[in-house]
Amino acid sequence: MTFGERLQRSGLVASMGQAGDAYDNALVEAFFATLKSELAATQPWPTRQAARTAIFDYLECWYNPQRRHSTLGYLSPIEYERRWQHDQAA
């Protein structure tokens, strides 16, 4: 029995679409690939707490405020928001 058949028999609906449809999880997969290559694979983590702290620091101190994002025209989120606010005030 396939996974899909088991879901159907159980009355459940899969949370993702098939590859190529509008409901696939490519965006999330791209984010986790970035997280893995830029942080997780850089060193071993002695404890889960050390990994949690490193991920928090990566997200809050680097990825969200400083890292340039292609979807924002290769601006950091902070720079994008600064420009947006400036445009709104004009």
N, C-alpha and C positions, 0 to 999 in steps of 0.2 A: 504494500500500500504506500502511495506517495504521501509526502507531507501535505500537499494540497487536499488530497482525499481525506486524510485524518482531520484536517481543519473542518472540512465540509461536514463530515460525519459527526463532529463534535458541536456543530452549529456555530463555528467561529469564522471570522473573516480575516484574511491576511492583512497586515498593516501596510504592506508595500505593494506597489504595482510590479509589473514585469519590466525587465530591462528595456529602456527606450521609451517608456510611457511617461507622462507628465508627473506621475506620482512616485517615481523611483527616488532613491535616497542618495543621488550623486553628490549633492551639496554637502551632506553630512560626511560621506565617505571622503570627499576632498579635504574637508576640515581635519578629520582624524588622520589622514595621510600626512598633512602638514604638521600636525601636532607630533606625530610619531617621528618624522624625519628631522624636525627642528628641535625637539626636546627629548622625547622618550628614548630614542636610540643613541643619545649622546653620552650616556653613562649608565652604569647600573645603579639601582635605587635600593639602599639597604633596608628601608622599611616602607610600608604603605603610606605612612604619614609623611615621610620625606618626599615621596612621589606626589602626594596630594598637594603639599606645600609648593613644590616645583611647578606643578600644573597651574595652581592658583596664581603664582607669581608670573608665569608665562602669559596667562590670559590677561591679567589685570595690569601688568607692568609693561608688557611688550605687544602681544597680539592685538588687543583692543585699542590701546592708545597710540602706539607708534608704528606698528608694522603696516606697510603700504598694502592696500587691497585692490585687486584688479577691478572689482565691482564698484569701487569708489573712484575710478579714474586714476589709480595708482597713488592715491593720497592716503594718509593715515586717517583713522576715524576722527581724531581730534582736529586735524587740519580740515577735513571735509565738513565737520560741524561748524568750525570757525568761519569757513567761507560761506556756508549756508546761512548762518546767522547774520553775517555781513550783508549778504544779498537781500535778506528779508528786511533789514533795517534801511536799505537804500530805496 
